[in-house]
Amino acid sequence: MTGVGVKQNARWGYYVTGTALAILFLFPLVWSAFASVRTDTGFGLENYDRLFNSANGVEFRHVLNSVIVSALTVGGTLFIATLGGYAFGRFKFPGRDVLFLLTLAILMVPYATILIALYVLLGRLGLEDSLIGLSLVLITFQLPFSVFMMRNSFEAVPVELEESAKVDGCTSVGTLVRIMLPAVRPGLVTVGLFAFLTSWSEFFAPLILLNSTDKFTTTLAVVNLRTASHGSIDYAALEAGVVFMAVPCLVLFAAMQRSYVRGFTSGAVKG
């Protein structure tokens, strides 16, 4: 078999594998979208009407709570991860590698196992049953991956850019703001997108840390709708809730996919 034939077979293999994976991952979403508009009499938006207008349905305050938690988580994660990644990637100081490994070690701790301890800690800080407390917990467990991503992004930026800025009189903060941040924009997009996806769709942490119904996020509100008036599960309304929760994630991912891919490959090749 010639080299051209081998390349063509490999290309077809990529196409077949990619198509199979796309179908595998898209099928649950397509099925949810189909089930969300299917009714006993045909197709319509009755399921969404029950989702938003029933007694235990999703209200504006639930969506607003999710937006607040997501905004705080994304903002806090970006701020801390940027500073941490810049420090680990551009500065040399005693214990740098040890601190970086300790940061990554948090990834090995399932956060569900320490949520009760975090709940007690938030209570002592006066942040129990609060959106700020929930956001702090989500930020904490986003930081290891986020710092790792930002460190790789900063290390991929040519040192000459930073040296030129210092020659022009920029301080470390000025260099970070004016030179480095525009250069690591794909990494920032990746970190921000991951933080949003986690905080927007998180269920277990709000379930443990939030007690007041007026503080519930959208995920908790959707789950509260699972029991219908006769004790059966309203799967159609749940599917409508799943689609509603997925739409912002799909829109953001579609809008930022190029920067997302570039962010993941930052630091993979240095030269």
FIRO-563858 format. One record per atom (N, C-alpha, C): residue number from 1; chain; atom name; y negated, z negated, x. Coordinates in steps of 0.05 Angstrom, whole numbers, plus 5000, padded with zeros to 4 digits. Each point is the difference from the previous one (the first is absolute). Layout:
% residues N
 num cadena atomo   yy   zz   xx
 NUM      A    CA    Y    Z    X
...
This chain:
% residues 271
 num cadena atomo   yy   zz   xx
   1      A     N 5024 5000 5017
   1      A    CA 4976 5000 4983
   1      A     C 4975 5000 5018
   2      A     N 4981 5018 4994
   2      A    CA 4976 5002 5016
   2      A     C 4981 4977 4995
   3      A     N 4980 4998 5018
   3      A    CA 4981 4978 4997
   3      A     C 4984 5003 4974
   4      A     N 4994 5025 4992
   4      A    CA 4985 5004 4975
   4      A     C 5016 4990 4976
   5      A     N 5027 5006 5000
   5      A    CA 5017 4991 4978
   5      A     C 5001 4969 4999
   6      A     N 5002 4988 5023
   6      A    CA 5000 4970 5001
   6      A     C 4975 4989 4988
   7      A     N 4977 5012 5007
   7      A    CA 4974 4990 4990
   7      A     C 4998 5004 4970
   8      A     N 5011 5023 4990
   8      A    CA 4999 5005 4971
   8      A     C 5017 4980 4985
   9      A     N 5024 4995 5011
   9      A    CA 5018 4980 4987
   9      A     C 4988 4972 5000
  10      A     N 4987 4993 5022
  10      A    CA 4987 4974 5001
  10      A     C 4977 4998 4980
  11      A     N 4985 5023 4997
  11      A    CA 4978 5000 4981
  11      A     C 5010 4997 4972
  12      A     N 5022 5014 4993
  12      A    CA 5011 4997 4974
  12      A     C 5011 4972 4995
  13      A     N 5011 4988 5021
  13      A    CA 5009 4972 4998
  13      A     C 4977 4981 4994
  14      A     N 4977 5005 5013
  14      A    CA 4976 4983 4994
  14      A     C 4991 5004 4972
  15      A     N 5000 5025 4990
  15      A    CA 4991 5005 4973
  15      A     C 5018 4987 4979
  16      A     N 5026 5002 5005
  16      A    CA 5020 4989 4981
  16      A     C 4997 4969 5000
  17      A     N 4999 4988 5024
  17      A    CA 4998 4971 5002
  17      A     C 4974 4990 4987
  18      A     N 4978 5014 5007
  18      A    CA 4974 4992 4989
  18      A     C 4999 5002 4970
  19      A     N 5012 5022 4989
  19      A    CA 5000 5004 4970
  19      A     C 5017 4978 4987
  20      A     N 5023 4994 5012
  20      A    CA 5018 4979 4989
  20      A     C 4986 4973 5000
  21      A     N 4986 4993 5022
  21      A    CA 4986 4975 5001
  21      A     C 4976 4999 4980
  22      A     N 4986 5023 4997
  22      A    CA 4978 5000 4981
  22      A     C 5010 4995 4972
  23      A     N 5022 5013 4993
  23      A    CA 5012 4996 4973
  23      A     C 5009 4971 4996
  24      A     N 5012 4989 5021
  24      A    CA 5010 4973 4999
  24      A     C 4977 4980 4995
  25      A     N 4978 5004 5014
  25      A    CA 4977 4981 4998
  25      A     C 4983 5005 4975
  26      A     N 4998 5025 4991
  26      A    CA 4983 5007 4978
  26      A     C 5014 4995 4973
  27      A     N 5026 5000 4999
  27      A    CA 5015 4998 4975
  27      A     C 4992 4974 4985
  28      A     N 5000 4976 5012
  28      A    CA 4992 4976 4985
  28      A     C 4972 5002 4988
  29      A     N 4981 5012 5015
  29      A    CA 4973 5002 4990
  29      A     C 4999 5020 4977
  30      A     N 5013 5022 5003
  30      A    CA 5000 5020 4978
  30      A     C 5014 4989 4975
  31      A     N 5021 4986 5004
  31      A    CA 5015 4988 4978
  31      A     C 4982 4979 4985
  32      A     N 4986 4984 5016
  32      A    CA 4982 4980 4988
  32      A     C 4978 5014 4984
  33      A     N 4988 5021 5011
  33      A    CA 4979 5015 4986
  33      A     C 5011 5012 4974
  34      A     N 5024 5011 5001
  34      A    CA 5012 5011 4976
  34      A     C 5006 4979 4979
  35      A     N 5011 4977 5009
  35      A    CA 5006 4979 4981
  35      A     C 4975 4987 4989
  36      A     N 4978 5000 5015
  36      A    CA 4976 4987 4990
  36      A     C 4987 5015 4977
  37      A     N 5006 5026 4996
  37      A    CA 4988 5015 4978
  37      A     C 5020 5007 4979
  38      A     N 5025 4992 5004
  38      A    CA 5021 5005 4980
  38      A     C 5000 4979 4979
  39      A     N 5000 5008 4975
  39      A    CA 5001 4981 4977
  39      A     C 5024 5007 4983
  40      A     N 5004 4984 4979
  40      A    CA 5022 5005 4981
  40      A     C 4997 5026 4985
  41      A     N 4975 5009 4997
  41      A    CA 4995 5024 4984
  41      A     C 4993 5024 5017
  42      A     N 5000 4997 5027
  42      A    CA 4993 5022 5017
  42      A     C 4986 4991 5025
  43      A     N 4976 5011 5005
  43      A    CA 4984 4992 5023
  43      A     C 4972 4993 4991
  44      A     N 4989 4980 5013
  44      A    CA 4973 4991 4993
  44      A     C 4992 4977 5019
  45      A     N 4977 4988 4993
  45      A    CA 4989 4979 5017
  45      A     C 5003 4972 4987
  46      A     N 5019 4998 4981
  46      A    CA 5003 4974 4986
  46      A     C 5008 4978 5019
  47      A     N 5016 5007 5021
  47      A    CA 5008 4979 5019
  47      A     C 4976 4989 5016
  48      A     N 4982 5018 5006
  48      A    CA 4975 4990 5014
  48      A     C 4983 4984 4981
  49      A     N 5001 5007 4975
  49      A    CA 4985 4984 4980
  49      A     C 5010 4972 4999
  50      A     N 5027 4996 5000
  50      A    CA 5012 4974 5000
  50      A     C 4994 4985 5027
  51      A     N 4999 5016 5021
  51      A    CA 4995 4988 5027
  51      A     C 4973 4987 5001
  52      A     N 4979 5013 4988
  52      A    CA 4973 4990 5003
  52      A     C 4990 4984 4975
  53      A     N 5012 5005 4978
  53      A    CA 4989 4988 4975
  53      A     C 5018 4979 4987
  54      A     N 5023 4995 5010
  54      A    CA 5017 4979 4989
  54      A     C 4989 4972 5008
  55      A     N 5011 4980 4986
  55      A    CA 4990 4973 5005
  55      A     C 5004 4991 5029
  56      A     N 5022 5007 5012
  56      A    CA 5006 4992 5027
  56      A     C 4997 5023 5020
  57      A     N 4985 5020 4992
  57      A    CA 4998 5024 5017
  57      A     C 4980 4997 5023
  58      A     N 4997 5022 5014
  58      A    CA 4981 5001 5023
  58      A     C 4972 5001 4990
  59      A     N 4983 4982 5010
  59      A    CA 4972 4999 4993
  59      A     C 4983 5008 5024
  60      A     N 4974 5004 4994
  60      A    CA 4981 5009 5021
  60      A     C 4999 4979 5022
  61      A     N 5001 4974 4993
  61      A    CA 4998 4979 5020
  61      A     C 5023 5000 5019
  62      A     N 5024 5009 4991
  62      A    CA 5023 5002 5017
  62      A     C 4996 5022 5021
  63      A     N 4990 5022 4991
  63      A    CA 4995 5022 5018
  63      A     C 4978 4992 5020
  64      A     N 4979 4987 4990
  64      A    CA 4978 4991 5017
  64      A     C 5011 4980 5021
  65      A     N 5018 4982 4992
  65      A    CA 5011 4981 5020
  65      A     C 5015 5015 5022
  66      A     N 5015 5021 4992
  66      A    CA 5015 5015 5020
  66      A     C 4981 5015 5019
  67      A     N 4978 5010 4988
  67      A    CA 4980 5014 5017
  67      A     C 4987 4981 5020
  68      A     N 4994 4975 4990
  68      A    CA 4988 4980 5018
  68      A     C 5019 4993 5022
  69      A     N 5025 4994 4993
  69      A    CA 5020 4992 5021
  69      A     C 5004 5023 5019
  70      A     N 5002 5024 4991
  70      A    CA 5004 5023 5018
  70      A     C 4976 5004 5018
  71      A     N 4976 4998 4989
  71      A    CA 4976 5003 5016
  71      A     C 4998 4979 5022
  72      A     N 5005 4975 4993
  72      A    CA 4999 4978 5019
  72      A     C 5021 5003 5021
  73      A     N 5024 5008 4992
  73      A    CA 5022 5004 5019
  73      A     C 4995 5023 5019
  74      A     N 4991 5022 4990
  74      A    CA 4994 5024 5017
  74      A     C 4977 4993 5019
  75      A     N 4978 4989 4989
  75      A    CA 4977 4993 5017
  75      A     C 5007 4980 5022
  76      A     N 5014 4978 4992
  76      A    CA 5007 4980 5020
  76      A     C 5020 5010 5021
  77      A     N 5019 5016 4991
  77      A    CA 5020 5011 5018
  77      A     C 4987 5019 5020
  78      A     N 4983 5018 4990
  78      A    CA 4986 5019 5018
  78      A     C 4982 4985 5021
  79      A     N 4986 4980 4991
  79      A    CA 4981 4986 5018
  79      A     C 5016 4986 5022
  80      A     N 5020 4984 4992
  80      A    CA 5014 4984 5020
  80      A     C 5018 5018 5018
  81      A     N 5013 5019 4987
  81      A    CA 5018 5018 5016
  81      A     C 4984 5017 5020
  82      A     N 4976 5008 4992
  82      A    CA 4984 5016 5018
  82      A     C 4991 4984 5025
  83      A     N 4991 4976 4995
  83      A    CA 4992 4983 5022
  83      A     C 5024 4992 5018
  84      A     N 5023 4993 4986
  84      A    CA 5023 4993 5015
  84      A     C 5012 5024 5016
  85      A     N 5001 5023 4987
  85      A    CA 5010 5024 5014
  85      A     C 4983 5008 5023
  86      A     N 4974 4998 4997
  86      A    CA 4981 5006 5021
  86      A     C 5003 4981 5024
  87      A     N 5004 4975 4994
  87      A    CA 5004 4980 5021
  87      A     C 5026 5005 5015
  88      A     N 5022 5004 4985
  88      A    CA 5026 5004 5013
  88      A     C 5001 5027 5014
  89      A     N 4986 5020 4990
  89      A    CA 5002 5027 5012
  89      A     C 4981 5006 5022
  90      A     N 4978 4985 5002
  90      A    CA 4979 5007 5019
  90      A     C 4992 4978 5020
  91      A     N 5008 4976 4995
  91      A    CA 4993 4978 5017
  91      A     C 5025 4987 5013
  92      A     N 4996 4991 5024
  92      A    CA 5022 4986 5014
  92      A     C 4991 4971 5003
  93      A     N 5018 4982 4990
  93      A    CA 4994 4971 5002
  93      A     C 5027 4986 5002
  94      A     N 5000 4975 5010
  94      A    CA 5025 4985 5004
  94      A     C 5014 4996 4973
  95      A     N 5026 5006 5000
  95      A    CA 5016 4995 4976
  95      A     C 4998 5022 4979
  96      A     N 4987 5023 5007
  96      A    CA 4996 5021 4980
  96      A     C 5027 5009 4989
  97      A     N 5019 5007 5017
  97      A    CA 5025 5011 4991
  97      A     C 5016 4979 4983
  98      A     N 4998 4975 5009
  98      A    CA 5014 4979 4985
  98      A     C 4989 4997 4972
  99      A     N 4973 5000 4998
  99      A    CA 4987 4998 4974
  99      A     C 5007 5023 4982
 100      A     N 5002 5024 5013
 100      A    CA 5007 5024 4984
 100      A     C 5028 4998 4989
 101      A     N 5018 4991 5017
 101      A    CA 5028 4996 4991
 101      A     C 5002 4979 4978
 102      A     N 4985 4978 5003
 102      A    CA 5000 4980 4979
 102      A     C 4990 5011 4974
 103      A     N 4980 5017 5001
 103      A    CA 4989 5013 4976
 103      A     C 5021 5017 4987
 104      A     N 5015 5016 5016
 104      A    CA 5021 5017 4989
 104      A     C 5023 4983 4989
 105      A     N 5004 4976 5012
 105      A    CA 5023 4984 4991
 105      A     C 4998 4991 4971
 106      A     N 4975 5001 4989
 106      A    CA 4997 4993 4972
 106      A     C 5015 5019 4982
 107      A     N 5004 5025 5010
 107      A    CA 5015 5020 4984
 107      A     C 5028 4991 4995
 108      A     N 5011 4983 5017
 108      A    CA 5028 4992 4997
 108      A     C 5003 4977 4980
 109      A     N 4978 4990 4989
 109      A    CA 5000 4977 4981
 109      A     C 4997 5011 4972
 110      A     N 5020 5000 4983
 110      A    CA 4996 5008 4972
 110      A     C 4980 4982 4986
 111      A     N 4978 5012 4992
 111      A    CA 4978 4983 4989
 111      A     C 5009 4986 4975
 112      A     N 5020 5011 4986
 112      A    CA 5009 4986 4975
 112      A     C 5011 4973 5006
 113      A     N 5010 4996 5024
 113      A    CA 5012 4974 5007
 113      A     C 4979 4978 5005
 114      A     N 4975 5008 5004
 114      A    CA 4979 4980 5006
 114      A     C 4978 4999 4980
 115      A     N 5004 5014 4977
 115      A    CA 4979 5001 4980
 115      A     C 4994 4972 4988
 116      A     N 5021 4984 4997
 116      A    CA 4996 4973 4989
 116      A     C 4983 4984 5020
 117      A     N 5006 5002 5026
 117      A    CA 4984 4986 5019
 117      A     C 4971 5010 5000
 118      A     N 4997 5026 4997
 118      A    CA 4973 5011 4998
 118      A     C 4985 4990 4975
 119      A     N 5016 4998 4979
 119      A    CA 4988 4990 4975
 119      A     C 4989 4971 5003
 120      A     N 5016 4983 5014
 120      A    CA 4991 4973 5005
 120      A     C 4975 5000 5018
 121      A     N 5000 5017 5021
 121      A    CA 4978 5002 5018
 121      A     C 4974 5009 4986
 122      A     N 5003 5020 4983
 122      A    CA 4977 5009 4984
 122      A     C 4989 4979 4982
 123      A     N 5019 4983 4989
 123      A    CA 4991 4978 4983
 123      A     C 4983 4980 5016
 124      A     N 5008 4994 5024
 124      A    CA 4984 4981 5017
 124      A     C 4973 5012 5008
 125      A     N 4999 5027 5001
 125      A    CA 4975 5013 5007
 125      A     C 4983 5005 4975
 126      A     N 5010 4993 4977
 126      A    CA 4985 5005 4975
 126      A     C 5000 5029 4992
 127      A     N 5020 5015 5008
 127      A    CA 5002 5029 4994
 127      A     C 5025 5006 4983
 128      A     N 5012 4980 4988
 128      A    CA 5023 5005 4983
 128      A     C 4991 5015 4975
 129      A     N 5017 5016 4989
 129      A    CA 4995 5015 4976
 129      A     C 4973 5016 5002
 130      A     N 4996 5013 5022
 130      A    CA 4975 5015 5004
 130      A     C 5006 5027 5012
 131      A     N 4984 5019 4994
 131      A    CA 5003 5027 5011
 131      A     C 4994 5001 5030
 132      A     N 4982 4983 5008
 132      A    CA 4994 4998 5029
 132      A     C 5024 4990 5016
 133      A     N 5013 4979 4989
 133      A    CA 5024 4989 5013
 133      A     C 5022 5021 5002
 134      A     N 5004 5014 4977
 134      A    CA 5021 5021 5000
 134      A     C 4993 5021 5021
 135      A     N 4975 5008 5001
 135      A    CA 4992 5021 5019
 135      A     C 5005 4991 5029
 136      A     N 4994 4974 5006
 136      A    CA 5004 4990 5027
 136      A     C 5030 5001 5008
 137      A     N 5017 4994 4981
 137      A    CA 5029 5001 5005
 137      A     C 5009 5029 5006
 138      A     N 4990 5019 4983
 138      A    CA 5007 5028 5005
 138      A     C 4989 5011 5026
 139      A     N 4976 4991 5007
 139      A    CA 4988 5009 5026
 139      A     C 5017 4990 5023
 140      A     N 5009 4974 4998
 140      A    CA 5016 4988 5022
 140      A     C 5024 5017 5006
 141      A     N 5014 5009 4979
 141      A    CA 5025 5014 5005
 141      A     C 4996 5030 5004
 142      A     N 4975 5010 4996
 142      A    CA 4994 5027 5008
 142      A     C 4992 5003 5029
 143      A     N 4991 4978 5012
 143      A    CA 4988 5001 5027
 143      A     C 5019 5009 5022
 144      A     N 5025 4991 5001
 144      A    CA 5017 5009 5023
 144      A     C 5002 5030 5002
 145      A     N 5007 5013 4978
 145      A    CA 5002 5029 5000
 145      A     C 4973 5013 5005
 146      A     N 4979 4989 4988
 146      A    CA 4973 5012 5002
 146      A     C 4990 4997 5029
 147      A     N 5003 4977 5012
 147      A    CA 4991 4997 5028
 147      A     C 5016 5018 5018
 148      A     N 5026 5003 4996
 148      A    CA 5016 5018 5016
 148      A     C 4990 5029 4997
 149      A     N 4994 5009 4976
 149      A    CA 4990 5027 4996
 149      A     C 4973 5004 5013
 150      A     N 4982 4981 4998
 150      A    CA 4973 5003 5011
 150      A     C 5001 4998 5031
 151      A     N 5018 4984 5010
 151      A    CA 5002 4999 5029
 151      A     C 5009 5027 5011
 152      A     N 5020 5013 4987
 152      A    CA 5008 5026 5009
 152      A     C 4978 5021 4997
 153      A     N 4985 4997 4978
 153      A    CA 4978 5019 4996
 153      A     C 4978 4998 5022
 154      A     N 4993 4976 5007
 154      A    CA 4980 4996 5020
 154      A     C 5010 5009 5028
 155      A     N 5025 4995 5005
 155      A    CA 5011 5008 5026
 155      A     C 5002 5030 5003
 156      A     N 5001 5014 4977
 156      A    CA 5001 5030 5001
 156      A     C 4973 5013 5006
 157      A     N 4979 4984 4997
 157      A    CA 4973 5011 5005
 157      A     C 4995 5002 5030
 158      A     N 4991 5023 5011
 158      A    CA 4995 5002 5029
 158      A     C 4981 4979 5010
 159      A     N 5006 4989 5023
 159      A    CA 4983 4979 5011
 159      A     C 4973 5011 5007
 160      A     N 4998 5026 5006
 160      A    CA 4975 5012 5008
 160      A     C 4978 4997 4979
 161      A     N 5009 5001 4974
 161      A    CA 4980 4997 4979
 161      A     C 4987 4972 5001
 162      A     N 5016 4980 5004
 162      A    CA 4990 4973 5001
 162      A     C 4983 4996 5025
 163      A     N 5008 5011 5023
 163      A    CA 4985 4998 5024
 163      A     C 4973 5013 4998
 164      A     N 4999 5023 4986
 164      A    CA 4975 5014 4996
 164      A     C 4981 4984 4983
 165      A     N 5011 4987 4980
 165      A    CA 4983 4983 4983
 165      A     C 4988 4976 5015
 166      A     N 5016 4989 5018
 166      A    CA 4991 4977 5016
 166      A     C 4979 5009 5020
 167      A     N 5003 5024 5011
 167      A    CA 4979 5011 5018
 167      A     C 4974 5004 4985
 168      A     N 5001 5007 4975
 168      A    CA 4976 5004 4984
 168      A     C 4988 4974 4990
 169      A     N 5013 4977 5007
 169      A    CA 4989 4974 4994
 169      A     C 5011 4987 4975
 170      A     N 5022 5010 4989
 170      A    CA 5012 4988 4976
 170      A     C 5015 4975 5008
 171      A     N 4997 4980 4984
 171      A    CA 5017 4976 5003
 171      A     C 5028 5005 4989
 172      A     N 5017 4980 5002
 172      A    CA 5027 5003 4990
 172      A     C 5000 5004 4970
 173      A     N 4982 4985 4986
 173      A    CA 4998 5003 4971
 173      A     C 4989 5028 4993
 174      A     N 4979 5008 5015
 174      A    CA 4988 5026 4995
 174      A     C 5020 5023 5005
 175      A     N 5016 4997 5021
 175      A    CA 5020 5020 5006
 175      A     C 5021 5001 4978
 176      A     N 5008 4977 4990
 176      A    CA 5019 4999 4978
 176      A     C 4990 5014 4975
 177      A     N 4975 4994 4993
 177      A    CA 4988 5011 4975
 177      A     C 4994 5029 5002
 178      A     N 4987 5008 5022
 178      A    CA 4990 5028 5002
 178      A     C 5020 5020 5011
 179      A     N 5018 4991 5017
 179      A    CA 5019 5019 5013
 179      A     C 5028 4997 4990
 180      A     N 5010 4975 5001
 180      A    CA 5029 4996 4996
 180      A     C 5008 5003 4970
 181      A     N 4984 4989 4982
 181      A    CA 5008 5001 4972
 181      A     C 5002 5028 4989
 182      A     N 4980 5018 5006
 182      A    CA 5005 5028 4992
 182      A     C 5024 5013 5012
 183      A     N 5007 4992 5025
 183      A    CA 5023 5012 5013
 183      A     C 5027 4990 4989
 184      A     N 5000 4976 4988
 184      A    CA 5025 4989 4989
 184      A     C 5000 5001 4970
 185      A     N 4985 5018 4988
 185      A    CA 4998 5002 4971
 185      A     C 5028 5004 4987
 186      A     N 5018 5017 5011
 186      A    CA 5026 5003 4987
 186      A     C 5016 4973 4999
 187      A     N 4997 4984 5022
 187      A    CA 5014 4974 5000
 187      A     C 4988 4982 4979
 188      A     N 4974 5000 4997
 188      A    CA 4987 4984 4979
 188      A     C 5009 5008 4972
 189      A     N 5003 5026 4996
 189      A    CA 5009 5010 4974
 189      A     C 5029 4990 4994
 190      A     N 5017 5002 5021
 190      A    CA 5028 4992 4996
 190      A     C 5001 4970 4994
 191      A     N 4986 4984 5015
 191      A    CA 5000 4971 4995
 191      A     C 4989 4993 4973
 192      A     N 4978 5012 4993
 192      A    CA 4988 4995 4974
 192      A     C 5018 5009 4977
 193      A     N 5013 5023 5003
 193      A    CA 5017 5010 4979
 193      A     C 5024 4982 4996
 194      A     N 5012 4991 5022
 194      A    CA 5023 4981 4998
 194      A     C 4992 4974 4987
 195      A     N 4976 4990 5008
 195      A    CA 4991 4975 4988
 195      A     C 4995 5003 4970
 196      A     N 4989 5023 4992
 196      A    CA 4995 5004 4972
 196      A     C 5027 5002 4984
 197      A     N 5018 5016 5010
 197      A    CA 5026 5004 4986
 197      A     C 5014 4973 4997
 198      A     N 4999 4983 5020
 198      A    CA 5014 4974 4999
 198      A     C 4986 4982 4980
 199      A     N 4974 4997 5002
 199      A    CA 4985 4982 4983
 199      A     C 4999 5009 4971
 200      A     N 4998 5026 4995
 200      A    CA 4999 5011 4973
 200      A     C 5026 4996 4985
 201      A     N 5022 5004 5013
 201      A    CA 5026 4999 4987
 201      A     C 5015 4974 5005
 202      A     N 4989 4981 5014
 202      A    CA 5013 4974 5006
 202      A     C 5006 4985 4974
 203      A     N 5024 4989 4998
 203      A    CA 5008 4985 4976
 203      A     C 5007 4971 5007
 204      A     N 5016 4996 5021
 204      A    CA 5012 4974 5004
 204      A     C 4978 4979 5008
 205      A     N 4982 5008 5018
 205      A    CA 4979 4981 5009
 205      A     C 4982 4992 4976
 206      A     N 4990 5019 4984
 206      A    CA 4984 4991 4977
 206      A     C 5016 4982 4981
 207      A     N 5026 5006 4997
 207      A    CA 5017 4984 4982
 207      A     C 5001 4971 5009
 208      A     N 5001 4995 5026
 208      A    CA 5002 4973 5010
 208      A     C 4973 4987 5002
 209      A     N 4980 5015 5008
 209      A    CA 4974 4988 5008
 209      A     C 4980 4998 4977
 210      A     N 5005 5016 4978
 210      A    CA 4981 5000 4978
 210      A     C 5012 4987 4975
 211      A     N 4985 4982 4988
 211      A    CA 5010 4986 4976
 211      A     C 4985 5007 4975
 212      A     N 4974 5005 5002
 212      A    CA 4983 5006 4977
 212      A     C 5003 5029 4991
 213      A     N 5003 5004 4974
 213      A    CA 5004 5028 4991
 213      A     C 4975 5017 5004
 214      A     N 4977 4987 5001
 214      A    CA 4975 5016 5005
 214      A     C 4998 5008 5029
 215      A     N 5017 4990 5018
 215      A    CA 5000 5008 5028
 215      A     C 5023 5020 5005
 216      A     N 5016 5006 4981
 216      A    CA 5023 5018 5004
 216      A     C 4991 5027 5009
 217      A     N 5016 5012 5018
 217      A    CA 4995 5028 5008
 217      A     C 5015 5019 4981
 218      A     N 4996 5025 5004
 218      A    CA 5012 5020 4982
 218      A     C 5031 4999 5000
 219      A     N 5011 4995 5023
 219      A    CA 5029 4999 5002
 219      A     C 5012 4977 4983
 220      A     N 4987 4977 5000
 220      A    CA 5009 4978 4984
 220      A     C 4996 5006 4970
 221      A     N 4978 5013 4994
 221      A    CA 4994 5007 4972
 221      A     C 5021 5019 4989
 222      A     N 5008 5019 5017
 222      A    CA 5021 5020 4991
 222      A     C 5026 4986 4995
 223      A     N 5007 4982 5018
 223      A    CA 5026 4985 4997
 223      A     C 4999 4982 4975
 224      A     N 4977 4989 4994
 224      A    CA 4997 4983 4976
 224      A     C 5005 5016 4974
 225      A     N 4997 5026 5002
 225      A    CA 5004 5017 4977
 225      A     C 5029 5008 4996
 226      A     N 5018 4991 5018
 226      A    CA 5027 5009 4999
 226      A     C 5016 4991 4975
 227      A     N 4991 4978 4987
 227      A    CA 5014 4990 4977
 227      A     C 4986 5008 4974
 228      A     N 5013 5015 4984
 228      A    CA 4988 5009 4974
 228      A     C 5002 4978 4979
 229      A     N 4991 5005 4976
 229      A    CA 4999 4980 4980
 229      A     C 5028 4990 4991
 230      A     N 5020 5017 5003
 230      A    CA 5027 4992 4992
 230      A     C 5017 4991 5024
 231      A     N 4987 4995 5023
 231      A    CA 5015 4990 5023
 231      A     C 5013 5022 5017
 232      A     N 4998 5025 4992
 232      A    CA 5010 5022 5017
 232      A     C 4979 5009 5019
 233      A     N 5009 5013 5021
 233      A    CA 4982 5010 5021
 233      A     C 4988 5026 4992
 234      A     N 4974 5002 5001
 234      A    CA 4985 5024 4993
 234      A     C 4999 5018 5024
 235      A     N 5021 5015 5005
 235      A    CA 5002 5016 5024
 235      A     C 4978 5022 5000
 236      A     N 4994 5011 4978
 236      A    CA 4980 5022 4998
 236      A     C 4973 4990 5010
 237      A     N 4992 4977 4990
 237      A    CA 4974 4989 5009
 237      A     C 5000 4992 5029
 238      A     N 5024 4991 5010
 238      A    CA 5002 4994 5028
 238      A     C 4997 5025 5017
 239      A     N 5012 5022 4991
 239      A    CA 4998 5025 5014
 239      A     C 4971 5009 5001
 240      A     N 4986 4996 4978
 240      A    CA 4971 5007 4999
 240      A     C 4985 4983 5020
 241      A     N 5007 4975 5002
 241      A    CA 4987 4983 5020
 241      A     C 5006 5008 5029
 242      A     N 5025 5009 5005
 242      A    CA 5007 5010 5026
 242      A     C 4983 5024 5008
 243      A     N 4997 5019 4981
 243      A    CA 4985 5024 5005
 243      A     C 4970 4992 5005
 244      A     N 4990 4982 4984
 244      A    CA 4972 4992 5003
 244      A     C 4996 4987 5027
 245      A     N 5019 4984 5010
 245      A    CA 4998 4988 5026
 245      A     C 5002 5020 5023
 246      A     N 5016 5021 4995
 246      A    CA 5005 5019 5021
 246      A     C 4978 5020 5004
 247      A     N 4984 5006 4980
 247      A    CA 4980 5021 5001
 247      A     C 4980 4995 5023
 248      A     N 4987 4976 5002
 248      A    CA 4981 4996 5022
 248      A     C 5013 5004 5028
 249      A     N 5025 4991 5003
 249      A    CA 5014 5003 5026
 249      A     C 5004 5030 5006
 250      A     N 5009 5015 4980
 250      A    CA 5004 5029 5005
 250      A     C 4974 5015 5006
 251      A     N 4979 4993 4986
 251      A    CA 4974 5013 5005
 251      A     C 4990 4994 5028
 252      A     N 5001 4975 5008
 252      A    CA 4991 4993 5027
 252      A     C 5017 5012 5022
 253      A     N 5026 5000 4996
 253      A    CA 5018 5012 5020
 253      A     C 4995 5030 5002
 254      A     N 4997 5014 4978
 254      A    CA 4995 5028 5001
 254      A     C 4973 5007 5013
 255      A     N 4980 4983 4996
 255      A    CA 4974 5005 5011
 255      A     C 4999 4994 5030
 256      A     N 5017 4982 5009
 256      A    CA 4998 4991 5028
 256      A     C 5025 5006 5016
 257      A     N 5017 5018 4991
 257      A    CA 5025 5004 5013
 257      A     C 4997 5011 5029
 258      A     N 4980 5016 5005
 258      A    CA 4997 5011 5027
 258      A     C 4993 4978 5020
 259      A     N 4981 4983 4992
 259      A    CA 4992 4978 5018
 259      A     C 5023 4980 5002
 260      A     N 5016 4997 4978
 260      A    CA 5023 4982 5000
 260      A     C 5020 5009 5021
 261      A     N 5007 5026 5000
 261      A    CA 5020 5010 5019
 261      A     C 4989 4998 5029
 262      A     N 4975 5007 5004
 262      A    CA 4988 4998 5026
 262      A     C 4999 4971 5010
 263      A     N 4995 4981 4981
 263      A    CA 4999 4972 5008
 263      A     C 5027 4990 5009
 264      A     N 5021 5010 4988
 264      A    CA 5027 4991 5008
 264      A     C 5008 5012 5027
 265      A     N 4989 5023 5007
 265      A    CA 5007 5012 5026
 265      A     C 4980 4992 5022
 266      A     N 4980 4984 4994
 266      A    CA 4981 4991 5020
 266      A     C 5015 4984 5022
 267      A     N 4995 5007 5024
 267      A    CA 5013 4986 5022
 267      A     C 5027 5009 5006
 268      A     N 5011 5019 4985
 268      A    CA 5027 5009 5005
 268      A     C 5001 5017 5026
 269      A     N 4979 5015 5004
 269      A    CA 4998 5016 5024
 269      A     C 4974 4993 5014
 270      A     N 5001 4993 5025
 270      A    CA 4976 4994 5016
 270      A     C 4998 5020 5022
 271      A     N 4976 5008 5006
 271      A    CA 4996 5019 5021
 271      A     C 4971 5002 5007
